[in-house]
Amino acid sequence: MRYTEASFYSDGTDPNLHISKNRKYTSVSVTPVETGPPRKPKPDYFLHPITVIAFSVFVAGLLTLVIYYNQTGGDTGFERFMDSQTFGVAFMFTAVGVMLKMYWGVVDDDLRATHPHRLLLLASSSSAAAPKARQSILASPPSNPFMGLVYSLRRMTWLPGWLSIVAVLTEPLIVALANIPFKPGTAYMAYRVSTYVTIGVLSLMLLGLLGVLLRQKVNGELMKRGMEAGRERTIGRVMGLVCGSCMLSEFRGLAELDEKSRDEVVQRWGRGYRMGQLVGVDGVERWGIDEDIFVGARGE
């Protein structure tokens, strides 16, 4: 049976007082909220490495087909099929464009939502510097690719920015793919522009997918610990990541400030934050988020 545990700042009069790093806390256990072993996170099949590799092969094959069609001619079965002007050819390329857009939307949404968590994890699993509050605990994931691009430019994060650019370009990609099979009623220049737009966007996709595969190492580490970085979207799971964290005492009273003033105060502290194994102020060892000096350290 598991219990929900919470830590509150204490003025020193509570008999259940805990002291850690010269800070005073009190902890309380409340009604049991769940029985049985903790549930494993639901696997994300769309972002599994095998799925990403299969999609990369598909994109590479489509890119090869477009380049081959653009560079060849003659009276061949392939040319007759592509130039047949039937509904099936146009529908196939349009459907492929829609499928590319839908899948890329899943990839882009996931990376935008999980990027702050991955920065926190990278700081714990490597020698990378702990990210500051603006890049981690204060970061609000963008809601769409356009805002994601602005977010990435402001914070100089190349992979989320790259994926957001491609996500924006998938809109004209659908139109460009529909114009790949040449039709007599289509201007030759429009066909050429559509071909080069398709080749460019598909090439950007392949580079982005390579970056997605490289970040799977970080995601795999989180899965081993029974978590999914950045997918903790319920209030309970988010509270579980900071429950017992030593940093909570410093946030006391900040709820009375507006968002801008609060962020300015937290950023002035200049502290770094990490995600990893830590011992909370209540003495419980857990996986969570705290200041970098407390993650991986034992309570005093």
Buried (B, 14 or more C-beta within 10 A) or exposed (E): EEEBBBBEBBEEEBEEEBEBEEBBBBBEEEEEEEEEEEEEBEEBEEBEEEBBEEBBEBBBEBBEBBBEBBEEEEEEEEBEEBBEEEEEBBEBBBEBBEEBBEBBBEBBBBBBBBBBBBBBBBBBBEEEEBBBBBBBBBBEBBEBBEBBBEBBEEBEBEBBBBBBBBBBBBEBBBEBBBBBBBEEEEEEEEBEEBBEBBBEBBBBBBEBBEBBEEBBEBBEBBBEBEBBBBBBEEEEEEBBBBBBBBBBBBBEEEEEEEEEEBBEBBEEEEBBBBBBEBBBBBEBEBBBBBBBBBBEBEBE
